[in-house]
Amino acid sequence: MADTPAAATIRPFTFEFSDAELDDLRRRVQATRFPEKETVSDESQGTTLATVQELARYWATEYDWRRIEARIKALPNFITEIDGLDIHFIHVRSKHEDALPLIITHGWPGSIIEQLKLVEPLTDPTAHGGAASDAFHVVIPSMPGYGFSGKPSSTGWGPQRIARAWAELMNRLGYTKYAAQGGDWGAIVVDEMGVQQPEGLVGIHTNMPKVVPPAIEAAIIKGDPLPSDVVLANDEEKAAVEQLDFMYRHAYYAYLMGSRPQTLTGLVDSPVGLAAFMLDHDAASLNLISRAFAGQEGGLTRDDVLDNITLFWLTKTAVSAARLYAENTTPFFGARGVTLPVAASVFPDEMYRAPKSWAEQAYPNLIHFNRLPAGGHFAAWEQPGHMVDELRTGLRSLR
């Protein structure tokens, strides 16, 4: 990436959404036309009417965007142009100078809000049950088309290009040694970084390991039986195949965004339509969020969920974020040939639970593998304590 010196400038970033914009959001939520109730007694038809109606009620009458806005603004925010596109990022340096720099990447339907709970315990471990030797300097970028980053005006911003941009960002920040972490799209990006092996990258941590043997994933995507020469060695591998088959049969949002993202124009016009679509990412996450809006405590609160959706709404990024699915040219879960050190954390309610046997094949330099007792797809957001422990432990040997 040959950016000019002027383009390479890192600039402080701030933002402001007006009261008029927030009033318009509430007005639109209150004017929602709801569909009839689903004809089943579960969530097999998607986000239920009861969940959507309670979300809308809370959003219009009790939710306070200014709270999360102040939290984001309290952190050091920056923007810099990389490869012709403005990239927004949060950058918090630890007071411990020997801290390991770490770039953390969100996914869809996420944003930088997913990672905010990690910042303080990672950068200030001595105040959060850790030692000074556990410290990280933390960089959290918004992916292209998401949040406060620029929206690509042409094709080409897929995971490989994002991976190169992140390497440039860390270089631009002066980090000559760093690690990378990600889940969902972030996991794909950090795997691509592991394949590219930019100077300075010493290893990666993933909470959605890309370890599925290509022949198995190809068969599942097509709906074909597994090839006759494929042998599933244990119950973990058999369960993973069943979970992947279920996921590929039900991830309709991914197929729609991957083929017709512009058709989702209505998500930029209807906040409740946007919310209903974003909530239905995977069965376990939808159930967790539905329980939150039913008044049951869990890993995510109503405010957590609406903080993220409101950021999408105010930045008008529903369609620009969706285009990342259209830019992707590789399977979501297939092994990519990463030879750098890899730490992997497997959360029980993830879309599929990566078997250790596959992880050892996919990542020949696997330095850490752990199955967690709780948590799902949005691990950093839902179970920040577990994620912090995993990052401290998993990357300790790379310091």
C-alpha positions in Angstrom: 0.0 0.0 0.0 1.7 3.1 -1.2 -0.2 5.9 0.6 1.2 9.4 0.3 2.6 11.1 3.5 -0.4 13.3 3.7 -2.8 10.3 3.4 -0.8 8.5 6.1 -1.6 11.1 8.7 -3.4 9.9 11.8 -6.0 12.4 12.9 -8.0 12.7 16.1 -11.7 11.8 15.5 -14.9 12.8 17.1 -18.5 12.7 16.2 -21.8 14.1 17.2 -25.4 13.0 16.4 -27.9 15.8 16.9 -31.0 15.7 19.0 -33.0 16.0 15.8 -31.5 12.7 14.5 -32.4 10.9 17.8 -35.9 12.4 17.7 -36.3 11.2 14.2 -35.2 7.7 15.2 -37.8 7.6 18.0 -40.5 8.8 15.7 -39.7 6.1 13.2 -39.7 3.4 15.9 -43.1 4.6 17.2 -44.5 4.6 13.7 -43.5 1.0 13.0 -46.0 -1.2 11.2 -45.7 -4.6 12.8 -46.6 -7.9 11.1 -48.9 -10.5 12.5 -47.6 -12.9 15.1 -45.6 -15.9 13.9 -47.5 -19.1 13.4 -45.2 -21.2 15.6 -44.4 -21.2 19.3 -40.6 -20.9 18.9 -38.1 -18.8 17.0 -37.9 -21.1 14.0 -39.5 -18.4 11.8 -37.0 -15.8 13.0 -37.2 -12.9 15.4 -40.6 -13.1 17.2 -43.2 -10.4 17.2 -43.0 -10.2 21.0 -39.3 -9.6 21.0 -39.6 -6.9 18.2 -42.4 -5.1 19.9 -40.7 -5.0 23.3 -37.5 -3.8 21.6 -39.4 -1.0 19.9 -41.1 0.0 23.1 -37.8 0.2 25.0 -36.0 1.9 22.2 -38.6 4.6 21.8 -39.3 5.3 25.5 -36.3 4.3 27.8 -33.2 3.8 25.8 -30.5 6.5 26.1 -27.9 6.7 23.2 -26.0 9.5 24.9 -24.7 7.0 27.5 -22.8 4.8 25.0 -21.9 7.9 23.0 -20.1 9.3 26.0 -18.4 6.0 26.7 -17.0 5.9 23.1 -15.9 9.5 23.2 -14.1 8.9 26.5 -11.6 6.7 24.6 -9.0 8.0 22.2 -10.6 7.9 18.7 -8.6 8.4 15.5 -9.0 8.2 11.7 -6.5 7.6 9.0 -6.6 7.0 5.3 -5.4 3.6 4.2 -5.4 2.5 0.5 -7.8 5.3 -0.3 -10.3 4.8 2.5 -10.8 6.4 5.8 -10.3 3.9 8.7 -11.6 4.8 12.1 -10.1 3.1 15.2 -9.9 3.3 18.9 -6.3 3.2 20.3 -5.6 2.9 24.0 -2.1 2.5 25.2 -1.4 0.8 28.5 0.6 2.5 31.2 2.8 -0.6 31.2 5.4 0.1 28.5 6.1 -3.6 28.0 2.5 -4.2 26.9 1.9 -6.3 23.8 0.1 -4.4 21.1 -3.1 -6.1 20.0 -5.4 -5.3 17.1 -9.0 -6.6 17.7 -11.5 -6.9 14.9 -15.3 -7.2 15.2 -17.7 -8.9 12.9 -21.3 -8.6 11.6 -23.7 -7.6 12.9 -21.2 -6.1 15.3 -19.0 -3.0 15.6 -16.4 -1.5 17.9 -19.1 -1.7 20.6 -18.5 -5.4 20.8 -15.0 -4.9 22.2 -15.5 -1.9 24.5 -15.7 -4.2 27.6 -12.2 -5.5 26.9 -10.4 -2.2 26.8 -9.9 -1.5 30.5 -8.9 -5.0 31.7 -6.6 -5.5 28.8 -4.8 -2.1 29.1 -4.9 -1.9 32.9 -4.6 -5.5 34.1 -3.4 -4.6 37.6 -6.8 -2.9 38.3 -8.7 -6.0 36.9 -7.2 -9.0 38.5 -4.1 -9.4 36.4 -0.4 -8.6 36.5 1.5 -5.9 34.7 2.9 -8.6 32.5 -0.6 -9.2 31.2 -0.9 -5.7 29.7 -1.9 -4.9 26.1 -1.9 -1.8 24.0 -5.3 -2.1 22.3 -6.3 -1.0 18.7 -9.9 -1.5 17.7 -10.7 -0.5 14.1 -14.1 -0.2 12.5 -14.1 -2.4 9.4 -14.7 -0.7 6.0 -18.4 0.1 5.6 -19.0 -0.2 9.4 -19.4 2.5 12.0 -17.2 5.5 11.5 -15.0 4.1 8.8 -15.4 5.1 5.2 -17.8 3.2 2.9 -16.1 1.7 -0.1 -17.4 3.2 -3.3 -16.1 0.3 -5.5 -15.6 -3.4 -5.1 -12.4 -4.9 -3.7 -12.6 -4.5 0.1 -12.7 -8.1 1.1 -11.0 -9.8 4.1 -7.6 -10.1 2.4 -7.5 -6.3 1.7 -8.7 -5.5 5.2 -5.9 -7.8 6.6 -3.3 -5.8 4.6 -4.9 -2.5 5.8 -4.6 -3.6 9.5 -1.0 -4.5 9.0 -0.4 -1.0 7.6 -2.3 0.5 10.5 -0.2 -1.2 13.1 3.0 -0.2 11.2 1.7 3.4 11.0 1.2 3.4 14.8 4.8 2.4 15.2 4.3 -1.2 16.4 7.1 -3.5 15.3 5.7 -6.5 17.3 2.0 -7.2 17.7 -0.7 -9.8 17.8 -4.2 -9.8 16.2 -7.5 -11.1 17.5 -10.9 -11.6 15.9 -14.3 -13.3 15.9 -16.8 -13.7 13.1 -15.5 -11.6 10.2 -12.7 -10.6 12.5 -11.7 -14.2 12.7 -11.5 -14.4 8.9 -9.4 -11.2 8.8 -6.9 -12.4 11.4 -6.6 -15.7 9.7 -5.8 -13.8 6.5 -3.2 -11.8 8.4 -1.8 -15.1 9.6 -1.5 -16.3 6.0 0.0 -13.0 4.8 2.5 -12.8 7.7 3.1 -9.1 7.7 6.3 -8.0 9.4 5.7 -7.5 13.1 2.8 -9.9 13.5 3.8 -12.6 16.0 0.6 -14.5 16.3 -3.2 -14.5 16.3 -6.1 -15.3 18.7 -9.4 -16.5 17.3 -12.7 -17.2 19.0 -14.2 -18.6 15.8 -11.4 -21.0 14.5 -11.2 -21.5 10.8 -10.3 -25.2 10.9 -12.9 -27.2 8.9 -11.2 -29.5 6.3 -12.0 -28.0 2.8 -13.6 -31.3 1.5 -16.0 -31.3 4.5 -17.0 -27.7 4.2 -17.4 -28.0 0.4 -19.8 -30.9 0.8 -21.8 -29.2 3.5 -22.2 -26.0 1.5 -23.5 -28.0 -1.5 -25.7 -30.2 0.7 -23.9 -33.3 -0.5 -22.9 -36.4 1.6 -19.3 -36.3 2.9 -16.8 -37.7 0.5 -16.2 -41.5 1.0 -12.6 -40.9 2.0 -13.5 -38.5 4.8 -13.5 -40.2 8.2 -14.8 -38.4 11.3 -12.5 -39.4 14.0 -14.5 -38.7 17.1 -17.8 -37.4 18.5 -16.5 -33.8 18.4 -16.0 -33.9 14.7 -19.4 -35.5 14.1 -21.0 -32.8 16.2 -19.2 -30.1 14.3 -20.4 -31.5 11.0 -24.0 -31.5 12.3 -23.7 -27.9 13.6 -22.1 -26.7 10.3 -24.9 -28.3 8.3 -27.5 -26.6 10.4 -25.7 -23.3 10.1 -25.4 -23.4 6.3 -29.1 -24.4 6.0 -30.3 -21.5 8.1 -27.9 -18.6 7.5 -30.2 -17.0 5.0 -29.1 -13.5 6.0 -25.5 -14.3 4.8 -26.8 -15.6 1.4 -28.9 -12.5 0.9 -26.1 -10.0 1.9 -23.6 -12.0 -0.2 -25.7 -11.9 -3.4 -28.1 -8.9 -3.1 -26.9 -6.4 -0.5 -28.4 -3.4 -2.2 -31.9 -5.0 -1.9 -31.6 -4.4 1.8 -32.3 -0.6 1.3 -35.3 -0.9 3.7 -32.9 -1.5 6.6 -31.6 2.1 6.1 -35.2 3.3 6.2 -36.8 1.3 9.0 -35.0 1.1 12.4 -37.2 -1.7 13.6 -36.7 -3.6 10.4 -33.0 -3.2 10.8 -33.2 -4.5 14.4 -35.2 -7.5 13.5 -32.8 -8.4 10.7 -29.7 -7.9 12.9 -31.0 -9.9 15.8 -31.5 -13.1 13.7 -27.8 -14.0 13.3 -27.8 -17.4 14.8 -30.2 -19.5 16.9 -28.3 -19.3 20.2 -27.7 -15.5 19.9 -31.3 -14.8 19.0 -32.5 -16.8 21.9 -30.1 -14.9 24.3 -31.2 -11.5 23.0 -34.9 -12.5 23.1 -34.5 -13.4 26.7 -32.9 -10.1 27.4 -35.9 -8.3 26.0 -38.2 -10.6 28.0 -36.6 -9.3 31.2 -34.3 -12.3 31.9 -30.7 -11.5 32.8 -28.0 -13.0 30.6 -24.7 -12.2 28.9 -26.2 -9.2 26.9 -28.5 -6.5 28.1 -31.2 -4.6 26.2 -28.9 -1.6 26.2 -26.0 -3.7 24.8 -28.1 -4.8 21.9 -29.5 -1.4 21.1 -26.2 0.4 21.5 -24.9 -1.6 18.5 -28.1 -1.4 16.4 -28.3 2.4 17.0 -24.8 2.9 15.8 -25.7 1.1 12.6 -28.8 3.3 12.3 -27.1 6.6 13.0 -24.1 5.9 10.7 -26.4 4.5 7.9 -24.2 1.4 7.5 -26.7 -1.4 7.1 -26.1 -1.8 3.4 -22.4 -0.8 3.3 -21.7 -3.4 6.0 -23.7 -6.0 4.2 -21.5 -5.7 1.2 -18.6 -7.4 3.0 -20.5 -10.7 2.4 -20.5 -10.0 -1.3 -16.8 -9.3 -1.2 -15.8 -12.5 0.4 -14.5 -15.2 -1.9 -13.6 -18.0 0.5 -15.7 -20.4 2.7 -16.4 -19.0 6.2 -14.9 -21.8 8.3 -12.4 -23.6 6.1 -8.7 -23.9 7.1 -6.5 -21.4 5.3 -3.0 -22.5 6.0 -1.9 -20.3 8.9 1.6 -21.3 10.1 2.1 -18.4 12.6 1.4 -19.2 16.3 -2.4 -19.4 16.9 -4.4 -19.3 20.1 -7.9 -20.6 19.8 -10.9 -20.3 22.2 -14.0 -22.3 21.6 -17.2 -21.0 23.2 -20.0 -23.5 23.7 -22.8 -21.6 22.0 -20.8 -20.6 18.9 -22.3 -21.5 15.5 -20.0 -24.6 15.5 -17.6 -25.9 18.1 -14.2 -26.4 16.5 -12.8 -29.8 17.4 -9.3 -29.8 18.7 -8.2 -32.4 16.2 -9.2 -30.1 13.3 -7.5 -27.1 15.0 -4.2 -29.1 15.3 -4.4 -29.9 11.6 -5.3 -26.4 10.5 -2.9 -24.5 12.8 0.4 -26.5 13.0 1.7 -23.9 15.4 -1.3 -24.1 17.8 0.0 -22.6 21.1 -3.3 -22.5 23.0 -6.7 -24.3 22.7 -9.4 -24.0 25.3 -13.1 -24.8 25.5 -15.0 -22.3 27.6 -17.9 -23.0 30.0 -20.1 -20.2 28.8 -20.6 -17.8 25.9 -21.5 -17.8 22.2 -20.9 -16.0 19.0 -20.4 -12.5 20.5 -17.9 -13.7 23.1 -16.0 -10.5 23.8 -19.4 -8.7 24.3 -21.2 -11.4 26.2 -18.4 -12.9 28.2 -15.6 -10.3 28.5 -14.1 -11.9 31.6 -13.6 -15.2 29.8 -12.2 -13.4 26.7 -9.8 -11.3 28.7 -8.5 -14.5 30.5 -8.1 -16.2 27.1 -6.1 -13.4 25.6 -3.9 -13.1 28.6 -3.2 -16.9 28.7 -3.3 -17.6 25.0 -0.9 -15.0 23.9 1.4 -15.0 26.9 4.2 -17.0 25.2 4.4 -14.4 22.4 5.5 -11.5 24.6 
